[in-house]
Amino acid sequence: MTTLGAMLAELGFSNDRVTFSDTGTPDVENLYSRLGSSGPHLMFAGHTDVVPVGDAGAWTQDPFTAEIVDGEMYGRGAVDMKGGIACFVSALARLIERKGVPEGSVSLLITGDEEGPSVNGTEKLLAYAKAKGESWDAAVVGEPTNPNQMGDMIKIGRRGSLSGTLRVDGVQGHVAYPHLADNPLPGLITLAGALLDPPLDAGNERFPPSNLEITSIDTGNTATNVIPAHTTARFNIRFNDIWTAETLADELRGRLERAANETGLRAGRDRLRYSVEFDDRSSPSFLTRDNALIEALSAAVAEATGKTPALSTTGGTSDARFIKNYCPVVEFGLVGKTMHMVDERVALSDLESLTGIYELFLQRWFTNAGAR
C-alpha cells in the first residue's frame, strides 16, 4: 500500500490508509484514494493480496521478483490482480499528462482482503468511505476477466454463492452385524441425490443454470470394519438471479425433507435423521444495467483490440458483490489463464493493451457522464 499510495500522491490523489479488525480474522490494511472533489465520480477497485504460491520449487521463476522472460512477467499476483491496478494507475497518469485531470473525480478503493476471508476489506472500506461523505456514480473492478485474449469478456454481473453442510446421523456398529447399527452413508447418498436432481433451473438470458457441487464427504472414520455414527457433506451452489439465498435454501430444505422418507437404500429402516445448515455469509447474484457504463467500456475495448467483448456473468464471486450496493459496477482486466497457478504470468503486451483500454474508457466515461 505504501508504494501505491506514493504513486497516487504524485498524481495529486489524497490517500486514506485504514486498517480494519475483526474477531478471528487478521488485521487488514486498505487504501482509499481520491483525485478531484466534484462529480461525476468514478471508482476503480482492486486488491493487492494474493493466494499462496503453492509449491515454490515448481515455479520456473521466483514468485515475488517479477522476472521477465520471453516477453512475460512472472509473479504471484501478476494477473490477479496487481497487474490490473498498475494498468489503471498508468492509464490515468497518461491521460493526465496528455489531456489533463478529468472533469470530475476518480477514486481507487484497494483492499488487502479479497483472496482471504473478505471480512476486513472492501465491504468495510465502502462503509467507511460512505460515512465520510463519499458517493460514486460507477465503478470498474480490475479482475482478470478475459478467458483467452484481451478483449474477450466484460463481467456485467455475478452469480450468487451459497454454501451448506448436510449431516446424517446413524448408529455406530460392527460391519459384520449391520442389523445392530444404522449406516448413515446410504442415507447421505439419497439426500445428496435429492440436492442434485432435478436441476435447479435452466438459466436465463443473462445467467447460466444454477449449479450445485458437493465438495466433501467425511465420516471421520479410519477403520474399514466400523459403521460410522454420522457423516457430513459440504456443498456449494453458484446461483443465478432466479433465486435469492433465502428462496434457494428453502428449495433445498424442501428437497431434503421429501427425500428423508425414502427407504430405497435403507430397507426396513426408520426415517432418516439429518440436519442442514447454511453459511451466514452468502453472496447474492446481481446484474448491472447501466448501459452508459457498459457501452463506454465495450467501445474502449473494441477500439483498442478490434473485438466486441462478450457481456458475461460467469465465474466466481468478486468484491463487485459489495460495490453493487453503492453504484453500478462492471469488471474488466487481464487474461486469467494463469491466475492462482504455478508460474502465474502476464504478457507485457497485455499490460500495455489493458492500459490503453483503461485510458480510452476514462476519456469516454467522463465525456459521456459530463454530458448527462
C-alpha positions in Angstrom: 0.0 0.0 0.0 2.9 2.3 0.7 4.3 2.1 -2.8 0.9 2.5 -4.5 -0.1 5.4 -2.2 3.2 7.2 -3.1 2.5 6.8 -6.8 -1.0 8.1 -6.4 0.1 11.1 -4.3 2.4 12.1 -7.2 -0.7 12.3 -9.4 -2.5 14.5 -7.0 -4.5 11.9 -5.0 -5.3 12.3 -1.3 -4.7 8.9 0.4 -6.5 7.4 3.4 -4.9 4.2 4.7 -7.1 2.4 7.2 -6.8 -0.9 9.0 -9.8 -3.0 9.9 -10.0 -5.7 12.5 -12.5 -8.4 13.5 -12.6 -11.4 15.8 -10.9 -14.5 14.4 -9.5 -12.7 11.3 -6.2 -11.0 10.6 -6.0 -7.2 10.6 -6.0 -5.8 7.1 -4.7 -2.5 5.8 -6.7 -0.9 3.0 -6.3 2.2 0.8 -8.9 4.7 -0.3 -7.5 7.4 -2.6 -9.4 10.2 -4.4 -8.5 12.7 -7.1 -10.9 15.6 -7.5 -13.8 16.9 -5.4 -16.8 17.1 -7.7 -18.9 14.8 -9.8 -19.1 12.7 -11.9 -17.2 10.2 -9.7 -15.7 7.0 -11.0 -14.3 4.3 -8.7 -11.7 1.7 -9.6 -11.5 -1.2 -7.2 -8.9 -3.9 -6.8 -6.9 -5.9 -4.3 -3.2 -6.3 -3.6 -3.4 -9.6 -1.6 -2.6 -12.8 -3.4 -3.1 -16.6 -2.9 -0.2 -18.7 -1.6 2.5 -19.7 -4.2 1.9 -23.4 -3.6 5.0 -25.5 -4.3 7.6 -22.8 -4.7 10.0 -25.4 -6.1 7.7 -25.9 -9.0 8.0 -22.3 -10.2 10.5 -21.7 -13.0 10.9 -18.1 -11.7 10.9 -16.6 -8.2 7.2 -15.9 -7.5 8.0 -12.5 -6.0 10.7 -10.8 -8.1 8.7 -10.0 -11.2 11.2 -11.7 -13.6 10.6 -11.0 -17.3 11.2 -14.0 -19.6 10.3 -14.0 -23.3 8.0 -11.0 -23.0 6.1 -12.3 -20.0 6.3 -11.1 -16.4 6.2 -13.9 -13.8 4.9 -13.5 -10.2 2.2 -14.3 -7.8 -0.4 -11.6 -8.4 0.9 -10.5 -11.8 -2.6 -11.4 -13.2 -4.8 -11.5 -10.1 -4.6 -8.6 -9.7 -1.6 -6.3 -9.2 -1.2 -6.0 -12.9 -4.7 -4.6 -13.3 -4.1 -2.0 -10.6 -0.8 -1.0 -12.3 -2.5 -0.6 -15.6 -5.3 1.6 -14.3 -2.8 3.9 -12.5 -0.7 4.1 -15.6 -3.7 4.8 -17.8 -4.7 7.7 -15.5 -1.2 9.1 -15.4 -1.1 9.0 -19.3 -4.5 10.7 -19.5 -3.5 13.4 -17.1 -0.2 14.0 -19.0 -2.0 14.2 -22.4 -5.3 15.8 -21.6 -5.2 17.0 -18.0 -7.1 15.8 -15.0 -10.7 14.6 -15.8 -13.5 16.9 -15.1 -14.9 15.1 -12.1 -13.4 12.7 -9.6 -11.6 9.4 -9.7 -11.1 7.2 -6.6 -9.2 4.0 -6.0 -10.6 1.5 -3.5 -7.8 -1.0 -2.8 -8.1 -3.8 -0.3 -5.7 -6.4 1.1 -8.5 -8.9 1.9 -10.1 -10.2 -1.3 -8.4 -13.6 -1.5 -8.8 -14.1 2.2 -11.9 -14.0 4.5 -13.2 -10.8 2.8 -14.2 -9.5 6.2 -11.8 -6.6 6.8 -11.6 -5.3 3.3 -13.9 -3.9 0.6 -17.1 -4.2 2.5 -15.9 -2.2 5.5 -13.9 0.2 3.3 -17.0 1.1 1.3 -19.0 1.7 4.5 -16.1 3.8 6.0 -15.9 5.9 2.9 -19.6 6.4 2.7 -19.7 7.5 6.3 -17.2 10.2 5.4 -19.5 11.5 2.7 -18.2 9.6 -0.3 -20.6 8.5 -3.1 -19.9 7.1 -6.6 -21.6 7.1 -10.0 -20.0 4.0 -11.4 -17.2 1.5 -10.7 -14.8 -0.7 -12.5 -13.1 -3.7 -10.8 -9.9 -4.8 -12.4 -10.3 -8.6 -12.0 -8.8 -10.7 -14.8 -12.0 -11.3 -16.9 -10.6 -12.4 -20.3 -10.5 -16.1 -20.8 -8.0 -16.3 -23.7 -7.2 -12.9 -25.2 -7.6 -9.2 -24.3 -11.0 -8.0 -25.3 -12.8 -11.4 -24.8 -15.1 -10.5 -21.9 -16.6 -7.9 -19.6 -18.3 -9.1 -16.5 -21.6 -7.2 -16.0 -22.8 -9.3 -13.1 -22.0 -12.3 -11.0 -23.8 -15.5 -9.8 -24.5 -15.8 -6.1 -22.8 -18.3 -3.8 -24.4 -20.3 -1.0 -22.6 -23.0 1.0 -24.1 -25.6 3.3 -23.3 -28.6 5.5 -25.5 -31.7 5.5 -25.3 -34.1 8.4 -26.9 -37.6 8.6 -26.9 -39.4 11.9 -26.8 -43.2 12.3 -25.7 -45.8 14.9 -22.1 -47.0 15.0 -21.5 -50.7 14.9 -19.5 -53.6 13.5 -19.8 -54.1 9.7 -20.4 -57.8 10.3 -23.6 -57.0 12.4 -25.3 -54.3 10.3 -28.7 -55.1 11.9 -27.3 -53.7 15.2 -26.2 -50.5 13.6 -27.5 -47.9 11.2 -25.2 -46.8 8.5 -25.7 -43.1 7.7 -23.9 -43.2 4.3 -26.7 -44.7 2.2 -29.0 -42.0 3.6 -26.5 -39.4 2.7 -26.4 -40.7 -0.8 -30.2 -40.4 -1.0 -30.2 -36.9 0.3 -27.3 -35.8 -2.0 -29.2 -37.2 -4.9 -32.2 -35.0 -4.0 -30.0 -32.0 -3.9 -28.6 -32.7 -7.3 -31.6 -33.9 -9.2 -33.7 -32.4 -10.8 -31.5 -29.4 -11.9 -32.3 -26.2 -10.0 -33.1 -24.3 -13.2 -32.3 -23.9 -16.8 -30.7 -20.4 -16.6 -31.9 -17.3 -18.4 -30.9 -14.7 -20.9 -28.0 -13.3 -18.8 -27.1 -16.2 -16.5 -26.2 -19.9 -16.9 -28.1 -22.5 -15.0 -27.5 -22.6 -11.2 -25.1 -25.3 -10.2 -24.7 -27.3 -7.0 -21.5 -29.1 -6.3 -20.8 -31.5 -3.4 -17.3 -30.6 -2.3 -16.6 -33.0 0.5 -18.0 -36.1 2.3 -16.5 -37.0 5.7 -17.2 -39.6 8.4 -14.1 -39.2 10.4 -13.8 -43.0 10.3 -10.4 -44.5 9.8 -11.5 -48.2 10.3 -12.8 -50.4 7.5 -14.7 -52.7 9.8 -16.7 -50.0 11.6 -20.0 -48.5 10.5 -19.7 -44.7 11.3 -22.1 -42.9 13.7 -22.6 -40.0 11.4 -21.4 -38.4 8.2 -21.3 -34.9 6.8 -21.3 -33.5 3.3 -20.3 -29.9 2.3 -21.8 -28.3 -0.8 -21.8 -25.0 -2.6 -24.3 -23.6 -5.1 -23.5 -20.9 -7.6 -26.9 -19.5 -8.4 -28.4 -17.0 -10.9 -31.0 -14.3 -10.3 -33.9 -16.7 -10.4 -33.1 -17.3 -6.8 -32.1 -15.5 -3.7 -30.1 -17.2 -1.0 -33.3 -17.5 1.1 -35.5 -19.0 -1.6 -32.7 -21.3 -2.6 -32.2 -22.5 0.9 -36.0 -23.1 1.2 -36.0 -25.1 -2.0 -33.1 -27.3 -0.8 -34.7 -27.8 2.6 -37.9 -29.0 0.9 -36.0 -31.5 -1.3 -34.2 -32.9 1.8 -37.4 -33.2 3.8 -39.2 -35.1 1.0 -36.2 -37.4 0.4 -35.8 -38.2 4.1 -38.7 -40.6 3.9 -37.2 -42.6 1.0 -36.1 -46.1 2.0 -34.7 -47.4 -1.2 -31.2 -47.7 0.1 -32.3 -48.3 3.7 -34.9 -51.1 3.6 -36.6 -51.6 6.9 -35.1 -48.5 8.4 -36.9 -45.6 10.0 -36.9 -42.1 8.5 -33.5 -40.5 8.1 -32.2 -38.4 10.9 -30.5 -35.4 9.3 -29.8 -31.7 9.7 -28.7 -29.0 7.2 -27.0 -25.7 8.0 -26.3 -22.9 5.5 -23.4 -20.5 5.9 -24.3 -17.0 7.1 -22.0 -15.2 4.6 -23.8 -16.0 1.3 -23.2 -13.8 -1.8 -26.2 -12.6 -3.8 -26.4 -12.7 -7.6 -26.6 -9.3 -9.4 -26.8 -7.8 -12.9 -25.6 -4.3 -13.8 -28.0 -2.5 -16.1 -26.1 0.8 -16.5 -25.9 1.0 -20.3 -23.7 4.1 -20.4 -21.1 2.4 -18.2 -21.2 -0.9 -20.2 -21.1 0.9 -23.6 -18.2 3.1 -22.6 -16.1 0.1 -21.6 -17.2 -2.0 -24.6 -16.4 0.8 -27.0 -13.0 1.3 -25.5 -12.3 -2.5 -25.7 -13.4 -2.5 -29.4 -11.3 0.5 -30.3 -8.2 -0.9 -28.7 -8.5 -4.6 -29.7 -10.9 -4.7 -32.7 -13.0 -7.2 -30.7 -16.6 -7.0 -29.4 -16.4 -8.2 -25.8 -18.9 -10.8 -24.5 -21.0 -9.5 -21.7 -20.9 -12.2 -19.1 -22.0 -13.2 -15.6 -19.8 -16.4 -15.4 -17.1 -17.1 -12.9 -16.8 -17.0 -9.2 -17.6 -14.2 -6.8 -15.6 -10.9 -6.5 -15.7 -7.8 -4.5 -18.1 -6.4 -7.0 -20.8 -8.1 -4.9 -20.2 -5.4 -2.3 -19.7 -2.5 -4.6 -23.1 -3.1 -6.4 -24.8 -1.9 -3.3 -23.3 1.6 -3.8 -23.2 2.1 -7.6 -23.3 0.3 -10.9 -20.2 -1.9 -11.4 -18.5 -3.8 -14.2 -15.3 -5.8 -14.2 -12.5 -5.9 -16.8 -8.9 -6.8 -16.5 -6.2 -9.1 -17.8 -6.3 -12.6 -19.3 -6.9 -15.1 -16.5 -5.3 -18.3 -17.8 -2.6 -18.5 -15.2 -4.2 -16.8 -12.2 -3.7 -18.9 -9.0 -1.4 -21.3 -10.9 2.3 -22.1 -10.6 4.2 -19.7 -12.8 1.4 -17.1 -12.9 2.5 -14.6 -15.5 1.3 -11.9 -17.8 2.4 -10.8 -21.3 3.9 -7.4 -21.4 1.8 -6.7 -24.5 -1.3 -7.4 -22.4 -0.3 -4.9 -19.8 0.1 -2.3 -22.5 -3.2 -3.3 -24.1 -5.1 -3.0 -20.8 -3.5 0.3 -20.0 -4.7 1.6 -23.4 -8.2 0.3 -22.9 -8.5 1.9 -19.5 -7.3 5.2 -20.8 -9.8 5.2 -23.7 -12.5 4.2 -21.2 -11.7 7.0 -18.8 -12.0 9.5 -21.7 -15.3 8.1 -22.9 -16.9 7.7 -19.5 -16.1 11.2 -18.3 -17.1 12.8 -21.6 -20.5 10.9 -21.6 -21.0 11.4 -17.8 -20.4 15.1 -18.1 -22.9 15.4 -21.0 -25.7 13.7 -19.0 
